[in-house]
Amino acid sequence: MSRVGLGYCVPERCIGVLGATSLVGHALLPLLIKMDVEVAAYSRKSRDNGTDSRMVNNVTWYQLGQSSTDFSQFKSQASQQQEIKDWICLAPIWALPDYFDWLKSFGVKRIVALSSTSRFTKVNSDDPSEAEIVNKLEVAEGKLIQWATEQEVEWLILRPTLIYGGGKDKNISEIFRFVQRFGFFPIFGAGKGYRQPVHVEDVATACYQALNQKSVSNQAYNISGGEKLTYREMVIRIFTALGKKPRVVTLPLPVLKFGLTVMKMIPRYRRLTLAMITRMNQDMVFEYDEASRDFGFSPRPFELKSNDLPSR
């Protein structure tokens, strides 16, 4: 097996992954292992309680510092100055500009970066934190496009809809935990807004497919799940996966506002916003035809299996 040293890959093909311990990272790395490519996996989070580089299968792990200046040592200390031309960024896209110079030092030629359809669905949000996210997504995408164009780096931006799977997502898993704890789920109005949840493994596959489809570059794609269903139906599917009779309770907005105030006292629910509630009746669907045409994206319908839900 080829070795990866100090962030530089010796084999014929190596893929660099930023944000390797993220939800999508946990799905992507097993896929890359199956494809028998070498991987240099980077994350700010410690892995196995250690900070040293370590190889597992054909993946070598590195813990990053808090800024790109913390890992300039990788280039200066590398004993073999090999390039990593292909990169997948799974970290928040607004963090990516901090690493442009660092990526350039590896000889980057092609990069796939995850953004989010929140750039569009939250654009009219009255919540300041959501408005900030929209702005950060827009700015970061623009910076990536400008930098990549100037450096003659091929770029692809993938914007997934609501991601689920692996039992660690912040969407379906949170509804699951609420239902498990309280035995019901409150919604505003009819909960008629359509959703298109996309499985984390399908997002990971899309990243790999897009990276490999060399005939496609300098494009942004929305990627979504293979099934459209209302918010209410999505919640009912979660009850079904739990083996529980659905108890979806429609509540008026004043009651939900009060409930939100109470829930935010619990640390787990501090990030809940009124905008999240009112969007239950807003359609948040995106076609993925272009991604299917250009690099073969083919998502599954919304199906919840045991490994898609948190441990009970």
Summary of the structure (lengths in Angstrom):
residues: 312
radius of gyration: 20.5
end to end distance: 39.0
largest distance: 64.6
contacts: 996
relative contact order: 0.13
helix: 42%
strand: 20%
